[in-house]
Amino acid sequence: MARRGGKIVKRTLLAFALAAGVVWSADWLVLRLRIARDANAFGSVEVRRRYAVHLKGKRIEQDLAKPEIDECVHSLFPHYDDSPCWYLERHKDQFQDVDSSPWHFWAQ
């Protein structure tokens, strides 16, 4: 009985992995067709970046950068090092932690 359950789990995981690969490949193919036809394949979104700089004494300084225009792709998944436009539209405010202390590989 235990072998049968393990076989079902393996087949289910394989089916999910195969389905994810098919969906990603179809998304990439549709994007390639849009690029080939000069259709609406790429877009742009204004993004506001905010930096949290960690200082001595456990203080944090926040720096606000000028808004930037980021290029995005009209697809479900990221392609060509660009985020999907639907994701950037929902995440216009981006935060990044900056550690100002010297790097020590043993400290982490």
C-alpha positions as CSV (number, residue, x, y, z in Angstrom):
1,M,0.0,0.0,0.0
2,A,2.8,2.4,0.8
3,R,4.5,1.8,-2.5
4,R,1.3,2.6,-4.3
5,G,0.9,5.9,-2.4
6,G,4.5,6.9,-3.2
7,K,3.9,6.2,-6.9
8,I,0.8,8.4,-6.9
9,V,2.8,11.2,-5.2
10,K,5.6,10.9,-7.8
11,R,3.2,11.0,-10.7
12,T,1.3,14.0,-9.3
13,L,4.6,16.0,-8.8
14,L,5.7,15.0,-12.3
15,A,2.3,16.1,-13.7
16,F,2.6,19.5,-11.9
17,A,6.1,20.1,-13.1
18,L,5.2,19.2,-16.7
19,A,2.1,21.5,-16.6
20,A,4.2,24.4,-15.2
21,G,6.8,23.9,-18.0
22,V,4.0,23.8,-20.6
23,V,2.4,27.0,-19.3
24,W,5.8,28.9,-19.1
25,S,6.7,27.7,-22.6
26,A,3.4,28.8,-24.0
27,D,3.8,32.2,-22.3
28,W,7.3,32.6,-23.8
29,L,6.0,31.6,-27.3
30,V,3.2,34.1,-27.2
31,L,5.7,36.8,-26.2
32,R,8.0,35.9,-29.0
33,L,5.1,36.1,-31.5
34,R,4.2,39.6,-30.1
35,I,7.8,40.7,-30.6
36,A,8.0,39.3,-34.1
37,R,4.8,41.1,-35.1
38,D,5.9,44.3,-33.4
39,A,2.7,44.0,-31.3
40,N,2.3,45.3,-27.7
41,A,5.0,43.1,-26.2
42,F,6.8,45.5,-23.9
43,G,5.5,48.3,-21.7
44,S,6.8,50.7,-19.1
45,V,5.8,51.5,-15.5
46,E,6.9,54.4,-13.2
47,V,8.5,52.8,-10.1
48,R,9.4,54.6,-6.9
49,R,12.4,53.2,-5.0
50,R,13.0,53.6,-1.3
51,Y,16.3,52.5,0.4
52,A,16.6,51.5,4.0
53,V,20.3,52.1,5.0
54,H,21.3,50.3,8.2
55,L,23.7,52.5,10.3
56,K,25.6,52.0,13.5
57,G,23.7,51.6,16.7
58,K,20.9,49.7,14.9
59,R,19.6,52.9,13.4
60,I,17.9,53.0,9.9
61,E,18.0,55.9,7.5
62,Q,15.5,56.0,4.7
63,D,16.4,57.5,1.3
64,L,13.9,58.2,-1.4
65,A,15.1,58.0,-5.0
66,K,13.6,59.8,-7.9
67,P,10.9,57.9,-9.7
68,E,12.2,55.7,-12.6
69,I,10.6,54.3,-15.6
70,D,11.1,50.5,-15.7
71,E,10.5,48.4,-18.8
72,C,8.2,45.4,-18.4
73,V,6.8,42.6,-20.6
74,H,3.1,41.9,-21.2
75,S,3.2,38.2,-20.1
76,L,2.4,36.0,-17.1
77,F,6.1,35.3,-16.1
78,P,9.3,37.4,-16.3
79,H,11.2,37.2,-19.5
80,Y,14.3,38.9,-20.9
81,D,15.3,40.2,-17.5
82,D,12.1,42.3,-17.3
83,S,9.3,41.8,-14.8
84,P,5.7,41.3,-16.0
85,C,3.7,44.6,-16.3
86,W,0.9,43.2,-14.1
87,Y,3.4,42.7,-11.3
88,L,5.0,46.1,-11.6
89,E,1.7,47.9,-11.7
90,R,0.8,46.3,-8.4
91,H,4.3,46.9,-6.8
92,K,5.1,50.5,-7.8
93,D,6.7,51.2,-4.4
94,Q,9.9,49.1,-4.1
95,F,12.0,48.8,-1.0
96,Q,15.6,47.7,-0.7
97,D,17.7,47.1,2.4
98,V,21.3,48.4,2.2
99,D,23.7,47.3,4.9
100,S,26.5,49.8,5.4
101,S,28.6,47.5,7.7
102,P,31.7,45.7,6.3
103,W,31.0,42.4,4.8
104,H,32.0,39.4,6.9
105,F,31.1,35.9,5.6
106,W,31.3,34.5,9.2
107,A,28.8,37.0,10.6
108,Q,25.8,35.4,9.0
